[in-house]
Amino acid sequence: MSTFDYGKVAVLMGGASAEREVSFMSGKGVLAALRARGVDAHAFDPSERDLSELKREGFARCFIALHGRFGEDGTVQGALELLGIPYTGSGVMASAIAIDKVTTKRIWLSEGVSTPRYQLLHRGRFDRKQVIEVPDTLGLPVIVKPAREGSSIGVTKVAGYSGMVDAVAAAEKLDADVLCEQCIEGDEVTCPVLGSGENARALPVIRIVAPEGNYDYQHKYFTNDTQYLVPCGLPSGEEEAIQALVLKAYRMLGCRGWGRVDVMIDGKTRTPYLLEINTSPGMTSHSLVPMSAKAAGISYEDLCLMLLQAATLDARDNA
C-alpha cells in the first residue's frame, strides 16, 4: 500500500483506562508497523499530553490504539472531531454505544439479535438480598462484569449463590453499573469486521479454547495456554451464519473502520449469542484481529495501513 498521503500520524496509546497497559502493547505494535512501511508515525499518550498539541504539531491523522474509557467510548473521538483530525475506527455515537454493554444489548434485542439474558444492578440502588437472588432469574453459573470495561477486567464467573456478593463488589469498583448475565455454555468465538456500511466484511471466525474455559485478562495477554483455532472448525455453515450475524450487529450500531464481535454458541442448541462489540480491538502479539486478518491473507503491517487509510471524521461522513 502507498504511504503517499498519510502525513504526520499520531498513534494514540496508553490513556487513563484500566486497559492502559494493554493499550501500550497495541500502540507499540502499530507504531512499529507503520514506521516499517515508511509512515511518519509518532507515539502520543493522551493521559500525559493535551490533545490540542495534535493540532499545534501538525498531525494529519490519528490511529487510535486506546482501549476502554477515554479512548474507545466516544470521548477522544469527539475531541478529534472538534480538532478536525481524522481518526481510525468508529465515530462518536457508535463508540459511545458500543462501550456500554447494556445499551448495546438493548439495541440488539430490539432488532431480534440474540444476546444472553441479563439483569442490571445500579450502584446504591440494590441490597445484598437482590444480589443473591440474581441467579433465581438467570440461573447458574452467572457472569458478572462492569458495564463499560474491556479485556475481561472485573469479570467473574459465579458458580454458586455465595459468590454473588464478592463478584458484584469487584465489578462495582470499576463501574456504577454492574451487568449480570446468563452464562452460555459452549463454543467461544470471535469475529472481526473491516470496513463500513455495505462495504464492511467479516474476517474468519476464531474459536477460543481457554484453560478450563476461563478466557480472562491473564490468558488474553500474558500466557500461551489459550488455543486460537483458525480455521475455527465449527460445523458446516456455522461460520458463515456467525459472520452474517456479526455484520448485521456491527452495521446496526453504525460502526465503521473495524471492530470485533464476541460470541458464545450454545453447546446444545448451537444458537449463537452476541456478547459485546469492541470498536478499538487489541493489536498486541496475542490479539485476535491481526490473527484473523493473517488467516485472510492480510499481514499485520497491511492491516495497520488499511485502518489508517480509512481514518475519517463524522463531520466528513455525514456532511
C-alpha positions as CSV (number, residue, x, y, z in Angstrom):
1,M,0.0,0.0,0.0
2,S,1.2,3.5,-0.7
3,T,2.1,5.9,2.1
4,F,1.8,9.0,-0.1
5,D,-0.9,10.9,1.7
6,Y,-0.9,9.8,5.4
7,G,1.0,12.9,6.6
8,K,2.2,13.1,10.2
9,V,0.4,10.3,12.1
10,A,-0.2,10.1,15.9
11,V,-0.6,6.6,17.4
12,L,-2.7,7.3,20.4
13,M,-1.8,4.8,23.2
14,G,-1.8,4.5,26.9
15,G,-4.6,6.7,28.1
16,A,-6.3,6.6,31.5
17,S,-8.4,3.5,31.4
18,A,-7.9,0.2,33.3
19,E,-6.6,-1.1,29.9
20,R,-3.6,1.3,29.8
21,E,-1.0,-1.5,29.9
22,V,-2.7,-3.4,27.0
23,S,-3.1,-0.1,25.1
24,F,0.7,0.4,25.2
25,M,1.2,-3.1,23.9
26,S,-1.2,-2.4,21.0
27,G,0.2,1.0,20.3
28,K,3.8,0.0,20.1
29,G,3.0,-2.8,17.7
30,V,1.0,-0.4,15.4
31,L,3.8,2.3,15.6
32,A,6.5,-0.2,14.6
33,A,4.3,-1.5,11.7
34,L,3.5,2.0,10.3
35,R,7.2,3.1,10.6
36,A,8.3,-0.1,8.8
37,R,6.1,1.0,5.9
38,G,7.5,4.5,5.8
39,V,4.7,6.3,7.6
40,D,5.8,9.4,9.7
41,A,4.2,7.9,12.9
42,H,4.7,9.1,16.5
43,A,3.5,7.8,19.8
44,F,1.1,10.1,21.7
45,D,-0.3,9.4,25.2
46,P,-3.4,11.5,25.8
47,S,-3.1,11.0,29.6
48,E,0.3,12.8,29.6
49,R,-0.2,15.3,26.8
50,D,-3.1,17.7,25.9
51,L,-4.9,16.6,22.7
52,S,-4.6,20.2,21.5
53,E,-1.0,19.5,20.9
54,L,-2.0,17.3,18.0
55,K,-3.2,20.3,16.1
56,R,-0.3,22.5,17.0
57,E,2.2,19.9,16.0
58,G,0.6,19.3,12.6
59,F,-0.7,15.8,12.9
60,A,-2.8,14.9,9.9
61,R,-4.3,11.6,11.2
62,C,-4.7,9.6,14.4
63,F,-4.5,5.8,14.8
64,I,-6.5,5.1,17.9
65,A,-4.8,2.3,19.8
66,L,-6.5,3.2,23.1
67,H,-8.8,0.7,24.8
68,G,-11.7,1.2,27.2
69,R,-12.8,4.5,28.7
70,F,-11.5,7.8,27.4
71,G,-10.4,6.1,24.2
72,E,-13.0,3.7,23.0
73,D,-16.1,5.4,24.4
74,G,-16.5,8.4,22.1
75,T,-14.7,11.0,24.2
76,V,-11.4,11.0,22.2
77,Q,-13.4,10.7,19.0
78,G,-15.4,13.8,20.0
79,A,-12.2,15.8,20.7
80,L,-10.7,14.8,17.4
81,E,-13.9,15.8,15.6
82,L,-13.5,19.3,17.2
83,L,-9.8,19.4,16.2
84,G,-10.7,18.2,12.6
85,I,-8.2,15.4,12.7
86,P,-9.4,12.2,11.0
87,Y,-9.1,9.1,13.2
88,T,-9.4,5.3,12.8
89,G,-12.4,3.3,13.9
90,S,-16.0,4.2,14.8
91,G,-17.3,7.7,15.3
92,V,-18.6,9.4,18.4
93,M,-22.1,7.8,18.7
94,A,-21.2,4.3,17.7
95,S,-18.2,4.3,20.1
96,A,-20.3,5.6,23.0
97,I,-23.0,3.0,22.4
98,A,-20.6,0.0,21.9
99,I,-18.6,0.6,25.1
100,D,-21.8,0.2,27.1
101,K,-22.6,-3.5,27.1
102,V,-26.2,-2.9,28.3
103,T,-27.1,-0.3,25.7
104,T,-25.6,-2.5,23.0
105,K,-27.7,-5.4,24.2
106,R,-30.9,-3.3,24.2
107,I,-30.3,-2.3,20.6
108,W,-29.5,-5.8,19.5
109,L,-32.6,-7.2,21.3
110,S,-34.8,-4.6,19.7
111,E,-33.7,-5.8,16.3
112,G,-34.1,-9.5,17.2
113,V,-30.4,-10.3,17.6
114,S,-29.8,-13.0,20.2
115,T,-27.8,-12.0,23.3
116,P,-27.7,-13.6,26.8
117,R,-30.5,-12.6,29.2
118,Y,-29.3,-10.1,31.8
119,Q,-30.0,-8.1,34.9
120,L,-28.6,-4.7,35.6
121,L,-27.6,-3.5,39.1
122,H,-27.0,0.2,39.7
123,R,-24.6,1.2,42.4
124,G,-26.5,2.4,45.5
125,R,-29.8,1.0,44.3
126,F,-29.6,-2.6,45.3
127,D,-29.1,-4.6,48.5
128,R,-27.5,-7.9,49.4
129,K,-30.8,-9.8,49.1
130,Q,-31.3,-8.6,45.5
131,V,-27.7,-9.5,44.6
132,I,-28.0,-13.0,46.0
133,E,-31.4,-13.5,44.2
134,V,-29.9,-12.8,40.7
135,P,-29.3,-16.5,39.9
136,D,-33.1,-17.1,40.6
137,T,-33.7,-15.2,37.4
138,L,-30.6,-16.0,35.3
139,G,-29.7,-19.5,36.6
140,L,-26.2,-20.6,37.4
141,P,-23.4,-20.0,36.6
142,V,-23.8,-16.2,36.2
143,I,-21.3,-13.9,34.5
144,V,-20.8,-10.6,36.5
145,K,-19.0,-7.7,34.8
146,P,-18.7,-3.9,34.8
147,A,-20.9,-2.5,32.1
148,R,-18.2,-0.4,30.5
149,E,-14.8,-2.2,30.7
150,G,-13.0,-4.5,28.3
151,S,-10.2,-7.1,28.3
152,S,-12.3,-9.2,30.8
153,I,-11.3,-6.7,33.6
154,G,-13.6,-7.1,36.6
155,V,-15.4,-10.2,35.1
156,T,-16.3,-13.1,37.4
157,K,-18.0,-16.4,36.6
158,V,-20.1,-17.2,39.6
159,A,-20.8,-20.8,40.2
160,G,-22.9,-20.5,43.3
161,Y,-25.1,-18.1,45.2
162,S,-22.4,-17.5,47.8
163,G,-20.1,-15.9,45.2
164,M,-22.5,-13.2,44.0
165,V,-21.7,-10.6,46.6
166,D,-18.0,-10.6,46.1
167,A,-18.4,-10.7,42.3
168,V,-20.7,-7.7,42.3
169,A,-18.4,-5.8,44.7
170,A,-15.4,-6.4,42.4
171,A,-17.3,-5.1,39.3
172,E,-18.8,-2.2,41.2
173,K,-15.3,-0.9,42.0
174,L,-14.9,-0.3,38.2
175,D,-18.3,0.9,37.2
176,A,-21.5,2.2,38.7
177,D,-23.5,-0.2,36.5
178,V,-22.9,-3.9,37.1
179,L,-24.1,-6.4,34.4
180,C,-25.2,-9.8,35.5
181,E,-25.5,-12.1,32.5
182,Q,-26.8,-15.5,31.7
183,C,-23.8,-17.9,31.2
184,I,-24.0,-19.6,27.8
185,E,-22.0,-22.9,27.9
186,G,-20.5,-23.9,24.6
187,D,-18.0,-22.7,22.0
188,E,-16.5,-19.2,22.5
189,V,-15.7,-17.5,19.2
190,T,-14.9,-14.0,17.9
191,C,-15.3,-12.4,14.5
192,P,-13.5,-9.2,13.3
193,V,-15.0,-6.8,10.8
194,L,-13.3,-4.5,8.5
195,G,-14.9,-1.6,6.6
196,S,-18.0,0.5,6.8
197,G,-21.7,0.2,5.8
198,E,-22.4,-2.1,2.9
199,N,-18.7,-2.4,2.2
200,A,-18.0,-3.9,5.6
201,R,-16.8,-7.5,5.5
202,A,-16.4,-10.2,8.2
203,L,-13.0,-11.9,8.6
204,P,-12.5,-15.5,9.5
205,V,-14.1,-16.6,12.8
206,I,-11.6,-17.6,15.6
207,R,-12.6,-20.3,18.1
208,I,-11.1,-19.7,21.5
209,V,-10.2,-22.6,23.8
210,A,-9.0,-21.3,27.1
211,P,-7.8,-23.4,30.1
212,E,-11.0,-24.6,32.0
213,G,-13.0,-22.2,29.7
214,N,-11.5,-19.2,31.6
215,Y,-10.6,-16.6,29.0
216,D,-9.6,-13.9,31.5
217,Y,-7.2,-10.9,31.3
218,Q,-4.1,-13.1,32.1
219,H,-5.0,-15.7,29.5
220,K,-5.7,-13.0,26.9
221,Y,-2.4,-11.2,27.1
222,F,0.2,-12.8,29.2
223,T,0.2,-16.6,28.7
224,N,0.4,-19.0,25.9
225,D,-2.1,-21.5,27.4
226,T,-5.1,-20.4,25.3
227,Q,-5.7,-22.1,21.9
228,Y,-6.9,-19.9,19.0
229,L,-8.3,-22.0,16.2
230,V,-8.3,-20.6,12.6
231,P,-9.9,-22.2,10.7
232,C,-12.4,-22.4,13.6
233,G,-13.5,-26.0,12.9
234,L,-17.2,-25.3,13.5
235,P,-19.9,-27.5,12.0
236,S,-20.8,-26.8,8.4
237,G,-22.5,-23.5,7.8
238,E,-22.0,-22.1,11.3
239,E,-19.1,-19.8,10.5
240,E,-20.9,-18.2,7.6
241,A,-24.0,-17.7,9.8
242,I,-22.0,-16.1,12.5
243,Q,-20.2,-13.8,10.0
244,A,-23.6,-12.7,8.7
245,L,-25.0,-12.1,12.2
246,V,-21.8,-10.2,13.3
247,L,-22.1,-7.9,10.2
248,K,-25.7,-7.2,11.0
249,A,-24.9,-6.3,14.6
250,Y,-21.9,-4.1,13.5
251,R,-24.0,-2.2,11.0
252,M,-26.9,-1.9,13.4
253,L,-24.7,0.2,15.8
254,G,-23.3,2.3,12.9
255,C,-19.7,1.1,13.4
256,R,-17.1,1.8,10.9
257,G,-13.4,1.1,10.1
258,W,-13.1,-2.0,12.1
259,G,-14.4,-3.9,15.1
260,R,-14.7,-7.3,16.7
261,V,-17.7,-9.1,18.0
262,D,-17.5,-11.7,20.7
263,V,-20.0,-14.6,20.5
264,M,-20.9,-17.7,22.5
265,I,-22.5,-20.7,20.8
266,D,-24.8,-22.7,23.0
267,G,-23.4,-26.2,23.0
268,K,-26.8,-27.9,23.0
269,T,-28.9,-25.8,20.6
270,R,-26.0,-24.3,18.5
271,T,-27.6,-20.9,18.8
272,P,-25.1,-18.0,18.7
273,Y,-25.4,-15.3,21.4
274,L,-23.7,-12.0,20.9
275,L,-21.8,-10.8,24.0
276,E,-20.3,-7.5,23.1
277,I,-18.6,-5.5,20.3
278,N,-15.1,-3.9,20.5
279,T,-14.6,-0.8,18.4
280,S,-10.9,-0.4,19.2
281,P,-9.7,-4.0,19.4
282,G,-6.3,-5.1,20.6
283,M,-3.3,-5.1,18.3
284,T,-0.9,-7.0,20.6
285,S,1.0,-10.2,19.8
286,H,-1.9,-12.1,21.3
287,S,-4.6,-10.1,19.7
288,L,-7.4,-11.6,17.6
289,V,-8.0,-9.2,14.8
290,P,-4.4,-9.5,13.4
291,M,-4.7,-13.3,13.8
292,S,-7.9,-13.4,11.8
293,A,-6.6,-11.0,9.2
294,K,-3.5,-13.1,8.8
295,A,-5.7,-16.1,8.0
296,A,-7.4,-14.0,5.4
297,G,-4.0,-13.2,3.8
298,I,-3.6,-9.7,5.3
299,S,-0.3,-9.0,7.1
300,Y,-0.1,-7.1,10.4
301,E,1.6,-4.1,8.6
302,D,-1.0,-4.1,5.8
303,L,-3.8,-4.3,8.3
304,C,-2.4,-1.2,10.1
305,L,-2.2,0.7,6.8
306,M,-5.7,-0.3,5.8
307,L,-7.1,1.0,9.0
308,L,-5.1,4.2,8.8
309,Q,-6.2,4.8,5.2
310,A,-9.8,4.5,6.3
311,A,-9.4,7.2,9.0
312,T,-12.2,9.8,8.8
313,L,-14.5,12.1,10.7
314,D,-18.2,12.0,11.5
315,A,-18.4,15.6,10.1
316,R,-17.0,14.4,6.8
317,D,-19.0,11.2,6.5
318,N,-22.3,12.9,7.5
319,A,-21.9,16.1,5.5
